[in-house]
Amino acid sequence: MVDWWIFSDSFLVTLLVYVTVALSLNLEAGFTGIPNFGKHLFVFLGAFAAQGIGVRIAAWVYEKLRPEEAAQALTDVSRLVPGASKWTSLVQAAADTDANRIIVNSYLKPFITSNLAVEVLLAVVILAVTVALAMLFGLIASYAALRLREDYLAILLLSFGELMVMVIFYQTESLSGGNKGLWAITFTREPIRFALIGSAILAVIAFLYAERIANSPMGRTMRAVRDDEVAASVFGRDIALIRLKVIMAASVLAALAGFFYTESNASATARTFNRVIWTFLPWAMIILGGMANNKGAIVGAVAFLIGKRLFEYYQEPIGQALHIQAELVGSLLPNILIGVFILVILYLRPQGILPESISKTVDFRRLLEEEARRER
């Protein structure tokens, strides 16, 4: 008997976030043939916008609108945190890993949630920053995608993602808190509900957008680029422009998903967004569900996450039955089974649960009706 309460609001946010990430990866890898093994970087950009940049923006607004309260907050925090004499503004103090939690939870969140206009403005600005960051890094990634074959491109994107997330962001405290991370700016008095509604709207938009693209002339062009770049270029298609558009659109979707995931957790560290969880797992989802099939990407995401959640919840009885430690059931066993399951799927049903469908860009019945009307 399954206790349905285990599928809490936070789990639903995670599920919806993964649906969006899987759909964005499907646009790149499934439809266009771009092997993006650095997906975790683009998801982390949303988290960085919420906790690395968002905190600084909120502290700056607080100083401008309530300078006396901000000065008093800086004085109070300086008494609690060692070495605080070096800070000259609340913006600088809010980005410090030791003072960040106090400033965000005791000063910035009450200030934001008590003023609707400020709250809406900050939400819009931070979302805009998320989109801008995703487009910038998507542009950088597309520069490499224009010049490398698929195998070399996959290695480069994986290396680029690891360099940015695990070396630059994780090792540099001044950017996003380093290995300690930072608390993020959250909105409304129930941020988990805000994240749930936002991630649900984003997942619906991502699906409708992906379906619209797949069943359009652009979708046919993307498949042509995936199947044979030379043939597509011979027929006048701009391969560079197509890859640029796809990577930037998919990067924006992934970054927005990372933003709402961080909103549900209220804090984030770069280490949380590693390649296993945010790159290889979405790849497993679209392989299971069916590459170049948006419904398949959703099926794969739902199947994997529900299965993983059940393993975590029933880890003790499963561990007793298999005579292994319960902690290994919840952490290692799902990943092992995911790898085995992917090999089985690739061997028995390489097209996935829902195979790629024919593009619906032409309504043949309507064409026949129009042709019959002309003949009359």
C-alpha angles and dihedrals in degrees: 000000000000119000100222092200088078087076092074130171091269091053091050090051090052090048094050091045091053090048089057093045091048091050091049092049090048089057090055104036103021102043104022103027096237107148099214104186091161095069093125090068093059092047090050091053088071090052091048090052090053100044108018102038101017093059092053093048092049092048091050092051090048091053092049098046099035107022096163094051090045091052091049090048090053090050093049094048091046089061092053102043122062117236094021094136090090092067117099099176141022089246090063093044094048091060092054112102094223097048098033098085093049095047096045098045100035102037117009100045095049089047093050099043092048094057116056095190092053091045094053093044093050092047091052093046094048092047089050090051089051092053092045093051091048092050092048095051090040088056090051091049092047090055088064092041091061094059109034136071119242098265095048091041091054091053093046095049091048091050092045092051093048092047094052099040106033100030110028103028097030096046098041115076094187092065107047107344097279115234092346096054128203137266112252131228106257128191135226123013089276104048093174089061090047089052092046094051093042095048091046092053090045093050091051092048091047092052095046091046093048092047091048091051094045092053097046135081087262089059092053089049091051091053090048090054090048094050100040124355094186093054091046092051091047089059090054102263117149101230094186094052093047093052091045093054094046096047094047094047092047091046092054092051092049093048093049088050089053090050094056091043089056091047089058092051097039091217140043144192126200091240090065089066098061128155095255097056101033103030112024095038094054088048089053090050096055092042090053096043097040129274117250089022116103094197088051091054090055092047091050093049094048094045095049097045096044090048092049092048092052091050090052093048097045096037095121098056091040090050091050091049093049094037094236133119115282091229090060091053092057097042114024106021096063091052092049091049091047090056092047091046092052091052090050092048093048091050101042103027112010091173091063131230093307111032123215111282130214116269112259096212095124125055100208094187091057090048091051091049091050091048091050090049091054093049090055 
